Amino acid sequence: MTFAERMARPVVAGLVWVALFSVLYTAGDEVGAWPKLPAGAFRNLDLVVGFIAGVTLLFALAIRKPTRLTSFG
């Protein structure tokens, strides 16, 4: 079994889960299930979360040990 074959099932399951969540959340929003937030309720939250994610990714890539490339020729 190749890497792509092993990863296909979890990737498809994740995409189905995201699609299902999106449909349910949108339907809930259309019927008024979620409260309406005032303008600016999440002011700059995306900037803070994006910065933290970027620093975390940079740190994860920096501490990663280099792997040796081998040829299977």
ROVEXZA-259463 format. One record per residue (C-alpha): residue number from 1; x negated, y, z. Coordinates in steps of 0.1 Angstrom, whole numbers. Layout:
N
NODE_i_X_Y_Z
NODE_NUM_X_Y_Z
...
! end
This chain:
73
NODE_i_X_Y_Z
NODE_1_0_0_0
NODE_2_-14_33_-10
NODE_3_-15_65_10
NODE_4_12_81_-11
NODE_5_35_51_-6
NODE_6_30_52_32
NODE_7_37_89_33
NODE_8_68_88_9
NODE_9_93_75_35
NODE_10_85_100_63
NODE_11_84_129_38
NODE_12_118_120_23
NODE_13_132_115_58
NODE_14_119_149_68
NODE_15_134_166_38
NODE_16_168_149_43
NODE_17_167_161_80
NODE_18_159_197_70
NODE_19_187_197_43
NODE_20_212_182_68
NODE_21_203_208_94
NODE_22_205_236_69
NODE_23_240_225_58
NODE_24_253_221_93
NODE_25_238_255_105
NODE_26_252_273_74
NODE_27_287_257_80
NODE_28_286_267_116
NODE_29_276_303_107
NODE_30_305_305_82
NODE_31_331_294_108
NODE_32_316_317_134
NODE_33_301_291_157
NODE_34_269_312_164
NODE_35_270_345_181
NODE_36_261_376_161
NODE_37_229_391_174
NODE_38_224_429_175
NODE_39_200_444_149
NODE_40_164_441_161
NODE_41_170_413_185
NODE_42_139_394_172
NODE_43_118_425_166
NODE_44_83_414_154
NODE_45_88_378_165
NODE_46_79_365_131
NODE_47_46_385_132
NODE_48_37_370_167
NODE_49_46_335_158
NODE_50_28_337_124
NODE_51_-4_351_141
NODE_52_-3_323_168
NODE_53_2_296_141
NODE_54_-27_311_120
NODE_55_-51_312_150
NODE_56_-41_276_159
NODE_57_-47_264_123
NODE_58_-80_282_122
NODE_59_-91_267_155
NODE_60_-80_232_144
NODE_61_-99_235_111
NODE_62_-130_248_129
NODE_63_-133_220_154
NODE_64_-127_193_129
NODE_65_-157_171_122
NODE_66_-167_169_86
NODE_67_-161_136_69
NODE_68_-184_119_45
NODE_69_-172_115_10
NODE_70_-177_81_-5
NODE_71_-172_69_-40
NODE_72_-152_37_-47
NODE_73_-166_34_-82
! end
